[in-house]
Amino acid sequence: MTIFYHTRVGNYLMEAGVISKGQLNLALKEQRLTKKRLGQILVEKGFVTEEKFIETLEKLLGIPYVNLYSYDIDPEVATSIPAFLARRHHVIPIQKQENKIILAMADPLNVIAIDDVAMSTGAEIETVISTEKSIDQAIDQFFGLKESMEETLQDRGTKMPEEDEAKKLEQRAIVEEAPIVRVVNSIIHQAVSEGASDIHIEPLKKGLRIRMRIDGVLHELMKPPKDAQPLIISRIKIMAGMDIAERRLPQDGRFQVNVGFKEINIRVSALPTIFGEKIVLRILDKERIVLPLGSLGFNSYNEKTYRRFIENTAGMVLVTGPAGCGKTTTLYSTINYLNALEKNIITAEDPVEYHLDGINQVQVNSRIGLSFAAALRTILRQDPNVIMVGEIRDRETAEIATRAALTGHLVFSTLHTNDAPRAISRLLDMGVESFLIASSLIGVVAQRLVRLICEHCKEEHTFTPDQKRLFRQLSGSDILPQIYRGRGCRHCNQTGYKGRIAIHEIVAVDSRTKELILERATADELRKAALERGMITMLQDGLNRMADGLTTFDEVLRVAYSL
């Protein structure tokens, strides 16, 4: 690229009022001495943001900008050039159209880079602009893991120091070196970019398995050699503030990373197994945990019902379901919706999943006596308007929560039950007085998550004869809707599914339900009464989503049929 081109870009920025003439002259002087790109110098000196510089290039050159943080890069295309070539020129192929490769570049007029890629691939090259940071991250994602693993094992002779205290500092130094840092960063970045909720690092007898959970299903990410196990695990434990020398007891920790322009919270759990420590990283993305109420997946009837629940100033609302069904998202989104200057909102959680501005969050710690019940008793002395209790686990917590709801507080909590009516039976089984439940409970929401059909490979499908019989049995209808499935493509990792949506059933505690509670009715009796009053079951909600073309019959059966 010529100095003339740099001057054009600089003048364009100066005329647009983004930089001053003095800043441009200083940058051009340094560019002549260092041979760095003008944009790199301007960004390094803080004269302009990288995004603003890219926007300027796009307007000046007429070359489109592509945000790689949200772009679905084809892995086969990305690795169609050698890693050294991608790193040397800060480029990454992102798409192939017949014999043409779309090449993301930080410097789109670097003709040497374009020629090198064309010669390597034998394809015609079309350039797009991306930030250098996003290109480097993509390179690390597709090339860095293998390179860093090989480099780490070569440098260290595949061995870690012993775990005695005298070697602890040496061990910390090893796992903070660049190669293993790149390995762990690549694992995290790839999981986040693919929308994973968890990363599982599992020691095996003769190796190490790394899997990520996408849309509720585990997929294998890689299987590093056994020798990499202590390096990867120790690096993660250091990031999470855990004791790297302690390998016999469970540990918990957390840390934050920046992926793209997003700050991601990661919760870490270490569990000793016979082949070493199993590590699970829970990925907590605020954009996915805290949603508008209208994005929680409620059908129109259930959303109106739920909004009526939370418009109360006092009472208790329960959200039920197994682990991983989205209860935390529903509760966080609710209290974020209720968050206002005039309200004092306090939560008791174990653990605190995500920090919410303007909300007082308490971390429960049973080891020091701060149980849910103890935290709740103290919270009631803090003049709260809204209280969220992470989980009702015992009679004491249940009774305090119900009494708090009776004394003018709006209380939210969770229970682990299979459906909404059983939540009421569960409270009765805990020993909570029926009059307390009947007087305090506003309603119960039960939910599950079903996978959505991938929009990129969605196609029409037909019921099998067995599915027809089962659908008619479950729906009570002889009319068969048009159904769809995902064929499987690179966008969904050949699964046919991409993303998830919640299905629900809601029990509103009306006068008849209160009578049944006072009579200590069974879960079946409560369910029958709720159905008579219009409750939509989770199974029916799922079948409705299938009829809308959002999910498949098999997925609905997998999630809701056993209820």
C-alpha angles and dihedrals in degrees: 000000000000131000085239090064091049090050091051091053091045093049091048090053091046094049089049089055093242095120134014127243090250092053091049093050091048092050093047091050091052091045091058090051100042102028089226120146115270092235092052091053094047091050094045091052092048094241092127138004118251090240092054091048091051090049089053092051091050092054095041099045101029090232113138123244119231122197102220092190089073100025118108101230117200106237093211091053093044092056095044088100127053117267093239090058093050092049095043094055101025092238135133129187108231107176142011125213110185103298096346125094122203106221122198110214137177088207106036094184095057095120092181090060092047092050092048092052092045091051092046096049102028088226136121111259127225115184132218128179123246134162117271090235093055092046092051090049091051090049090051090048095054102029109014100074096061094039095048094046092052092045093048094050093045094049094049101036087241092285135112126205119264117270098248116125094250090064096045096096092047090051091051090051092052096052093046092059118112102255098057090039088058091048094055093041090052092051092050095043093049092049092049093046091053093049097249119169096200141018118211119201106189126183115221130190093260104016149357126270123204117193134171128208113231119179090347096307126102118236126186113250100180145323109228120192118274090250090066093058100089092043095052095042095046092049091053092047091052091050090050095048093247129144107265092194094057110083101149101067132054115259137189131203144147142211142175130241133182115232112181106319094331130096109222124197116211125196116202130204124185120197123183113232132176091266098042138287119331110214125201120189115198110206112216113192113179091211089061099036099046112048135163111267090247090060097056093093099251116152113236094264094048093044091055090048093049093047088054089054095054095043088072118102093212137024138068130282120191128200114198138188141099125296113291096025096116101262092136091051091051093049096042091048090049098051090042088054090050093045109118137149093253094053129080106212120185129178134195110204140170099225115004100235099193136359112244120199114242095015124105107228123191123200110220114223114181092183090071095037097263098131125163089263093049092047091048093052090054093043089058088061090055096073097245127183096191126026128189118195111194094219139349103228105159145021095262094055091044093052094047090048094050092046090049089053090051093052099059105283129121105227128193125188145146137242132188105239132132097237142006101263091052090061089069091048089049092057090049090049090052088061100254110152112256093230090057092053094045092049099044109032116095099176149319128237120198119189147175134183123241124191119250122231111256108255092211096062102022114143139168117270139182134225119255115233091258091049091051092055093046094046092052090048094050099039099036088224131114092202111099115209124217106266133198141202139190114254092205126255142169091274091064099030089252092295098113090230132094122176131351139249131198125246118200149188121200131199114198112202103232129164094279092049090050090054091052091049091052088050089051091237120191124256090254091054091048090048093050091051092048091051090051088055094053105271112165109218122226089246092054091045088053092049089050090053088050091051088051089058095246101115141006133263091240091053093051090050091048093053106031112016097084092060 
